[in-house]
Every structure is written in structure tokens, then in C-alpha cells.
Amino acid sequence: MANKNIRSLSFRKGLDDNLFENIADLSHKKAPKEEFQELAKKFLIDDSVIAGTASFYDFTREENRNKKIHVCNGTACIVANTQKNLHKNLINNFENSEIGHAACVGRCHSNNAFMFDDKTYSALNEEEISNIINNKKTQKNKYFIGCNTTPILTSKIEDLQEFYALAEKFKENPQQVIKDLKTSNLRGRGGAGFPFWFKLDAVIKESNPQKYIVCNADEGDPGAYSDMYLMEHQPHKVLFGMYISGLTVGANTGVLYIRGEYPDSIRIIKNAIEDLKEKKLIGDFKFKIIRGQGSYVCGEETALLNSIEGLRPEVRVRPPYPAQYGLYVKPTVLSNVETFANIHWILENGGEAFANLGTKQSSGTKLVSLDSFFNTPGMYEIEMGTDLQTVFYEYGGGFKSEIKGFQIGGPLGGIVPIHKISDLTLDFESLNSNGFLLGHASVVSIPSNFPIIQFLEHLMEFTADESCGKCYPCRIGSFRGMEMLQKAQTENYKIDRQLFDDLLETLEIGSLCALGGGVPLPIKNALQYFEDELKQYFTSN
């Protein structure tokens, strides 16, 4: 009930003067307590609401905010073992107290990654760091880009006016949009694979005159940078998808919640929106960018909505779903960047053309992020159903060093041993049926010299760090799991395998969302496929 009241009070001010951005601004200013109290009065809420939100995020928490440098602690950088040396080089230019941390900043293809002066960089040595600090120039985020099929997401837009003119064809016929999307079998590209047309159909049936389109651009999966690629290289494919979705369901506002670790994406999307306004291509449809403040759990749709509203981004119990009870309790179409980016091609070429690409259940293409262990790391648009072996060796170019496995699909994705890739294809069904997960289709390589026990510890630590804290299994279970894995490496202690299995089961069935509920999957994969390496740390089951 308290959250419902706060939500209503936050809605009074609207998106242009929203509570979340106000809290973030005051936190970055290191504003005195009195200013936070004034903000609470302005929104007619208690001081504790402001404090609860400000203390949640990486970039607003007192111990990490306003640092001069934020060093990436994403999985790809950790397994590449670059960040300790980076930190050592940074110490020669900054005080230790000036260096904070950030989750994945999207430079998984090069590592040695950090944020400085609201830009992201990679630096191999002290000389490169000095040049960055002295020049403060934007460093291009360079990586290979390729495609093995009809380019949907990687093709160039030749004429912007003509590109947006397609919307006129469907403006008065929203059911045709839904029909084409249903025929296409476009499934959500954020991980769950939910049919996108169903979300539009659910929202169009709602009678509330105020509706929203929300794009989840909080790409928090370490190893994934496909959303970043689309926002920085194909912004209008994303914006058009949101715009036509708004016309279809009767929403006149689109909100992009973009992770704070992607400052270039924010700037490029902002410029693209300004371009649309100047060219008068979207009528009275409005876009609003919300800059995330550093939280993986905001990638969960209901936590993201709470975040925009200025609440702590805790996961909501569902049902009701966002289609009925979304942003500010209004019907909301919420999907991710890559899903929206597919829509223009589908409407231009027909749903059947999209369905003819890929497999029956997994149609179309998928962007795949390959990390720095590949000889040609980068972003590849791959037709669904393609052999993983083809992706890794023909497009990724094989590996720079010996690899024993991969995590595919982010921190909740499966850990795949290298010998299994010949059995797998790039689609939802192949990975799911083999006990893995497609997710964002990010690939983080695990080198042969990186201990699997340390990888599992990292996953548990990540989950404990990023848990919203609402449910006990995730909040406590991930921390206990991390403790057990740490203790097994540092003391004369073996983990009770039955106890550990019970812990994983509790996380899996007792957690409210896929963070706590999903982390057992990669851990179980590791216990199955790397048993010989891990058995020294566990008692027999």
C-alpha cells in the first residue's frame, strides 16, 4: 500500500520532473541533508523513501558516488585478468579514494575497461591512461561487426524520412501491426523469449487513456553489448520500434531506461531524438531518457518500473503484469532494445519473411557478443539455428588462447564446456533442451587457467551484490553460497554437497525473480561438466 501511494505521488509530477532523477541529481551534488528533506516535501513523501532509493544504486551510494574513475568489474574483464593491472596503473594518476567500481561498461571485446569523465575507455598501460586523462577525448569503441544472413539489425538506414514514413501505412490499422508481429513469431530478445505481439495485444485491450512504451536498455548482463551496439550504431531502429508500438496501442510516450555505464549510448540516443523532433517525423509522440544509476536488478521489468517511479527497485509480485499495471499503474508495453529494433524490418517485409529466417520456434536473427578471447571479437548478427561451432570459429575466428568453457547469456546463463559447442545451435530450444540458456547471447570465454571455483564464487558474489533484498532466498542464499565457496578455497574446509544442493534448490524455487532463481543454472552446469576440477572442494553427495 505504501508503494502504491508513493507511486501516485510521484506520478503527480510526471516524467519531466520525476522523483528518481531528482534523487540522483542531489546524490551526485553531495547535497546537504536539508535539500533531500525539501525534495521529500515537494513530493509529499517521507525522508526515508529518498534515503532508501539513494542508498541502493552503485552511482548514488555514498561510498561509490562521484569517484573520478570507475573500474569495470564485469565478468569478461575478470576472467581476462586485466583489472588488477589496470588498477595498479591508475593508482599512479589517482588517489585510491578517487577510484570506484562499475558493473560491465560494454568493452568486453577489449577489457582493461573503465569510466572517466562520463566516457568509457580501455587502456593497456600507464602511457595510454596518461593520454586519456590529459586529452579527455572520446575513445571509439571499436570491434568487428558481421552478419551471416539477411541483415535486419546491422543494415544501414539510407533515408531517415523514408524509414519513418512506414509508420503512416499502419497508423490507422493497429491490428495489422499485431497480425504481422504474430506471424513473424518475434520473441523477446532480452532472455525470456516471450512473444512480443502478445504484449501489444494485451495493452491495446486496456481502456485506460494513459499508456506507456518502455524500453529496457539496462543491459546489465556482463559480456553483452548488443543493446549498446544498437543504441550507438542503429538508434533509429530502436526508436521506430517504440514509436510504432505507441501508435499501435494508443500510447504517446516512450521511455528509454539506459544504463549509466553506457554514457555514449545516452548521448547518441538523445541526439537521435532531437533529430526526429527537428524533422517532425513522430508527431506528438514524446521520448524520455532515464539514466540508470548502476543496478543489475533494474533489468527485471518490474524493478525497472519501480526505479523510474523513484522507489527502491525491488521486484514486484506478478500478476498483475506491466500490460495492466505498469509504469505509474498505467498499461505499459515493456520490452528490450533488440526486440524493438526488429519491428521496422518485419513491418516493411512482412511477418512471414521474418518467420522464414531461423527455426520454427526461434525465428529471425540474434545479435551475438563475442569477448576478447576470440581472434575477431565483436558483434555478429547470426541467423537463429546456426551451429555454435560456425559462430565461434568462422565468425569469432577461433581463440587466442586455450579455452575450457563459456558462459552464454550473462550471469544467469549456462556454463557450456567447450566440447559441447558442436552439439548446440544458436536458438532458444537448442540451449534450453541441453540445460543452458540463450539470454542476450553474450559469450564470455573461460580460459583453461581460470579456476571454475573462482568463477562460481564470482557468480554468487555478483548475485549477492545485485540482489534487491526483497526476498530472503536471494538476499541470504547468494551470500551464504559466496561464503561457502570462499571458505573452501582459503581454509581446511569442504562444502557439504547436500547442503549446497539444498541451497541451490531454495534459490531456484523460492526467489521472486530470475536473479536468485536463475543463478543455480550455471552453477549446476559447472558441477556437472567440471566435476573433476571441483570435487576437491566438496564432500561426496
Secondary structure by P-SEA (a helix, b strand, c coil): caaaaaaaaaacccccccaaaaaaaaaaacccaaaaaaaaaaacccaaaaaaaaacccccccccccccbbbbbcaaaaaaccaaaaaaaaaacccccccccccccccccccccccccccccccccaaaaaaaaaacccccbbbbbbbccccccccccccccccccccccccccaaaaaaaaaaacccccccccccaaaaaaaaaaccccccbbbbccccccccccaaaaaaaccaaaaaaaaaaaaaaacccbbbbbcccccaaaaaaaaaaaaaaaaacccccbbbbbbbbccccccccaaaaaaaaacccccccccccccccccccccccccccaaaaaaaaaaaaccaaaaaacccccccbbbbbbbccccccbbbbbccccccccccccccccccccccccccccccccccccccccccccccaaaaaaacccccccbbbbbcccccaaaaaaaaaaaaaaaccccccccccaaaaaaaaaaaaaccccccaaaaaaaaaaaaaccccccccccaaaaaaaaaaccccccccccccc
